[in-house]
Amino acid sequence: MKVFVARRIWQTLILIFGAVTVVFIVLRAIPGDPALLMVGANATPAEVAQVRVEMGLTDPLWIQYFQHLWDVLRGNFGESWRLGGDALAITVSRLPATLLLAFYAFILTVAVGVPLGIYCSRRPGSIADKIISVMSLTGQALPAFWIGIMLILVFSRWLNWFPAVPDGTIRTAILPAFTLSLPFIGWLARLVRNGALEESSKDYVRTTKAKGLTQGTIFYVHVMKNTLVPIVTALGFIVGHFIADAVIIENVFSWPGIGSLMVDSITNRDYSIAEATVIAITVAYVIINFAVDLLYFAVDPRISPETA
């Protein structure tokens, strides 16, 4: 287990290093001068030049890069010139809103996707099975931002069932959570369906039938138990995507999470906030995948840290 944990920590450090490097290069390749944005269009060239010196933008790029790496190692992402205050602290304050939205979307995905998959696996080839398959493919094909805009238009503007902007109630999270979960509900349903059908065709199922066990016992105790490993893998993948996809969905619904904070900071060339949000998403994604790896050992005793 110690070797497994050490390997995962090493992989995490490599991913964070890569994320820091990519964000550093991309942000500085975007046209625009953050110093000019900071002081305003009416500032004199001398004032802009002074701010550029204070921000370290006049140093060679390689010096800026290594200075930035050193700051990140110390947990120092700098100050946000636009919002004011420590960039990391601002990002952390927005993280609970993103995690809450991902949690709602996760509950909705599991509560709808797993029962649909079980229903289709018990009735393969039925009309309901075909309809659910078509709907799942349709949900995956539609752009998430378009779905969100349509939901706002129908349920907020026309029907007035849900608020169009966050108001602190759980009703506010229903539309963005549904938008996040929709592409994955059908995907999870088809995964459960196909996994259950594959397990149902194996020899041990015929053996349990010969012993006289009921269909319900065979399916829910034996078949579904052996389908858990791919389901756990899928759920970890889904949660990671919820956090990453929040960049788009939060902007559509004005959700106050790190996704909308990231887009706003990139638009305004707020380097400190942009880099802190990317690192936060990267770390969250890695932690989720690590937790999924640990769940493997509990779900399937045949998997051990030595073989993982």
C-alpha positions in Angstrom: 0.0 0.0 0.0 2.9 2.4 0.8 4.3 1.9 -2.7 0.9 2.5 -4.2 0.3 5.7 -2.3 3.8 7.0 -3.0 3.3 6.3 -6.8 0.1 8.2 -6.8 1.6 11.1 -5.0 4.4 11.2 -7.5 2.0 11.1 -10.4 0.0 13.9 -8.7 3.1 16.1 -8.5 3.9 15.5 -12.2 0.3 16.5 -13.2 0.4 19.6 -11.1 3.8 20.6 -12.6 2.3 20.0 -16.1 -0.8 22.1 -15.3 1.3 25.0 -13.9 3.5 25.0 -17.0 0.7 24.8 -19.5 -1.3 27.6 -17.7 1.8 29.8 -17.5 2.4 29.5 -21.2 -1.2 29.8 -22.4 -2.0 32.9 -20.3 1.0 34.7 -21.5 0.3 33.8 -25.1 -3.2 35.4 -24.9 -3.2 38.9 -26.5 -3.5 41.8 -24.2 -1.6 43.5 -21.4 -2.7 42.8 -17.8 -0.9 45.9 -16.6 -3.0 48.0 -19.0 -6.2 46.3 -17.8 -5.1 46.9 -14.2 -4.5 50.7 -14.5 -7.2 51.4 -17.1 -7.2 52.8 -20.6 -6.6 56.4 -19.4 -3.3 55.6 -17.8 -0.1 57.2 -19.1 2.6 54.9 -20.7 4.8 55.6 -17.7 2.2 54.4 -15.3 1.6 51.2 -17.4 5.4 50.6 -17.5 5.7 51.0 -13.7 2.9 48.4 -13.1 4.6 46.0 -15.6 7.8 46.3 -13.6 5.9 45.7 -10.3 4.2 42.6 -11.7 7.5 41.2 -13.0 6.3 41.3 -16.7 9.5 43.0 -17.8 11.7 40.1 -16.8 12.7 37.4 -19.3 10.1 34.7 -19.7 12.3 32.0 -18.2 12.9 34.0 -15.1 9.1 34.7 -14.7 8.5 30.9 -15.1 11.0 29.7 -12.5 9.9 32.5 -10.1 6.3 31.4 -10.6 7.3 27.7 -9.9 8.9 28.7 -6.7 5.9 30.7 -5.6 3.6 27.8 -6.4 5.7 25.4 -4.3 5.2 27.8 -1.4 1.5 28.0 -2.0 1.8 31.6 -3.1 -0.2 32.4 -6.3 0.0 36.2 -5.7 -2.6 38.8 -5.3 -5.6 39.3 -7.5 -5.4 42.7 -9.1 -9.1 42.7 -10.0 -10.7 41.2 -6.9 -8.1 42.2 -4.4 -6.7 39.7 -1.8 -4.9 36.4 -1.9 -5.6 34.5 -5.1 -5.5 31.1 -3.5 -7.9 32.2 -0.7 -10.4 33.6 -3.2 -10.3 30.3 -5.2 -10.8 28.2 -2.1 -13.7 30.3 -1.0 -15.4 29.5 -4.4 -14.6 25.8 -4.3 -17.5 24.7 -2.0 -20.1 26.0 -4.5 -18.5 23.9 -7.3 -18.4 20.8 -5.1 -22.0 21.3 -4.1 -23.1 21.5 -7.7 -21.1 18.4 -8.5 -22.6 16.6 -5.6 -26.2 17.4 -6.7 -25.4 16.3 -10.3 -23.8 13.1 -8.9 -26.9 12.2 -6.9 -29.1 12.9 -9.8 -27.0 10.8 -12.2 -26.9 7.8 -9.9 -30.5 8.1 -8.9 -31.7 8.1 -12.5 -28.9 6.3 -14.4 -28.6 3.1 -12.3 -32.3 2.3 -12.1 -32.7 2.9 -15.9 -29.7 0.6 -16.5 -31.1 -2.1 -14.3 -34.6 -1.8 -15.9 -33.1 -2.2 -19.4 -30.9 -5.1 -18.4 -34.0 -7.0 -17.1 -35.9 -6.3 -20.4 -33.3 -6.2 -23.2 -34.6 -5.5 -26.6 -37.9 -4.1 -25.3 -39.4 -0.8 -26.6 -38.4 0.9 -23.3 -34.8 -0.3 -23.7 -34.6 1.1 -27.3 -36.2 4.4 -26.2 -33.8 4.8 -23.3 -30.8 4.0 -25.6 -31.8 6.6 -28.1 -32.4 9.2 -25.4 -29.0 8.5 -23.8 -27.2 9.0 -27.1 -29.2 12.2 -27.7 -28.2 13.6 -24.3 -24.6 12.9 -25.0 -24.7 14.5 -28.4 -26.3 17.8 -27.4 -23.9 20.6 -26.3 -24.1 21.2 -22.5 -24.2 25.0 -22.9 -27.1 24.8 -25.3 -29.0 22.5 -23.0 -28.5 25.0 -20.1 -29.7 27.9 -22.2 -32.8 26.0 -23.3 -33.6 25.0 -19.7 -33.3 28.6 -18.6 -35.5 29.7 -21.4 -38.3 27.1 -20.8 -38.3 26.6 -17.0 -37.1 30.1 -15.9 -38.4 32.5 -18.4 -41.5 30.9 -19.8 -42.8 28.7 -17.0 -41.1 30.6 -14.1 -40.6 27.3 -12.1 -37.0 27.9 -11.2 -34.9 31.1 -10.6 -32.7 32.0 -13.5 -29.9 33.2 -11.2 -28.7 31.7 -7.9 -30.7 32.8 -4.8 -29.2 30.5 -2.2 -31.9 27.8 -2.3 -31.7 24.2 -3.6 -34.2 25.1 -6.4 -31.4 27.2 -7.9 -29.2 24.1 -8.3 -31.8 21.9 -10.0 -31.3 23.2 -13.6 -27.5 23.4 -13.5 -27.2 20.0 -11.8 -29.5 18.5 -14.4 -27.5 20.1 -17.2 -24.3 18.6 -15.8 -25.8 15.2 -15.3 -27.8 14.7 -18.5 -24.9 13.5 -20.8 -23.9 11.0 -18.1 -27.3 9.6 -17.0 -27.7 7.8 -20.3 -24.0 6.8 -20.4 -24.2 5.3 -16.9 -27.5 3.6 -17.7 -26.0 1.9 -20.8 -22.9 0.9 -18.8 -25.0 -0.8 -16.1 -27.2 -2.4 -18.7 -24.3 -3.9 -20.8 -22.4 -4.9 -17.7 -25.3 -6.7 -16.2 -26.1 -8.5 -19.4 -22.5 -9.6 -19.8 -22.4 -11.0 -16.2 -25.8 -12.7 -16.7 -24.4 -14.8 -19.5 -21.5 -16.2 -17.5 -21.3 -19.8 -16.1 -21.7 -18.9 -12.4 -25.2 -17.5 -13.1 -26.3 -20.8 -14.6 -24.9 -22.5 -11.6 -26.9 -20.3 -9.2 -30.0 -21.0 -11.2 -29.4 -24.7 -10.9 -29.2 -24.3 -7.1 -32.7 -22.9 -7.2 -32.0 -19.3 -6.3 -34.6 -16.7 -7.3 -34.1 -14.4 -10.2 -34.0 -11.4 -7.9 -31.4 -12.9 -5.7 -29.2 -13.9 -8.6 -29.4 -10.5 -10.2 -29.0 -8.2 -7.2 -26.7 -10.3 -5.1 -24.4 -11.9 -7.7 -24.7 -10.1 -11.0 -24.8 -6.5 -9.8 -22.0 -7.2 -7.3 -19.7 -8.3 -10.1 -20.7 -5.2 -12.1 -19.6 -2.8 -9.4 -16.0 -2.4 -10.5 -16.7 -0.8 -13.9 -19.5 1.2 -12.3 -17.2 2.6 -9.7 -14.7 3.5 -12.4 -17.4 5.3 -14.3 -18.6 7.2 -11.3 -15.1 8.5 -10.6 -14.8 9.6 -14.2 -18.2 11.3 -14.0 -17.4 13.2 -10.8 -14.1 14.4 -12.3 -15.9 15.6 -15.4 -18.5 17.4 -13.2 -15.8 19.6 -11.7 -14.1 20.2 -15.1 -17.4 20.8 -17.0 -18.4 23.3 -14.3 -16.3 25.9 -16.2 -19.0 26.0 -18.9 -22.2 25.3 -16.8 -21.4 27.8 -14.1 -21.1 30.6 -16.6 -24.4 29.7 -18.2 -26.2 29.7 -14.9 -24.1 32.4 -13.1 -23.2 29.8 -10.5 -20.6 31.3 -8.1 -18.0 28.5 -8.3 -14.4 28.2 -9.5 -15.5 27.5 -13.0 -17.1 31.0 -13.5 -14.2 32.5 -11.6 -11.7 30.9 -13.9 -13.4 32.2 -17.1 -13.7 35.7 -15.6 -10.0 35.7 -14.6 -8.8 34.5 -18.0 -10.9 37.2 -19.7 -9.4 39.9 -17.5 -5.9 38.5 -17.6 -5.9 38.0 -13.9 -2.9 35.5 -13.9 -3.0 34.7 -10.2 -6.7 33.7 -10.0 -6.5 31.8 -13.3 -3.6 29.7 -12.2 -5.0 29.0 -8.8 -8.3 27.8 -10.2 -6.7 25.5 -12.7 -4.5 24.0 -10.0 -7.5 23.6 -7.7 -9.4 21.7 -10.4 -6.4 19.5 -11.2 -5.9 18.6 -7.6 -9.6 17.9 -7.1 -9.6 15.6 -10.2 -6.5 13.7 -8.9 -8.0 13.3 -5.4 -11.2 11.9 -6.8 -9.3 9.4 -9.0 -7.2 8.3 -6.0 -10.4 7.8 -3.9 -11.8 5.6 -6.8 -8.6 3.5 -6.8 -9.1 2.9 -3.0 -12.7 1.9 -3.6 -11.5 -0.8 -6.0 -9.9 -2.7 -3.1 -13.1 -2.6 -1.1 -15.4 -3.6 -4.0 -13.2 -6.4 -5.5 -10.9 -8.3 -3.1 -9.1 -9.7 -6.1 -7.5 -6.3 -6.7 -4.6 -5.4 -4.4 -2.3 -2.3 -4.2 0.5 -4.5 -5.6 -1.5 -5.2 -8.8 -3.1 -1.8 -9.2 
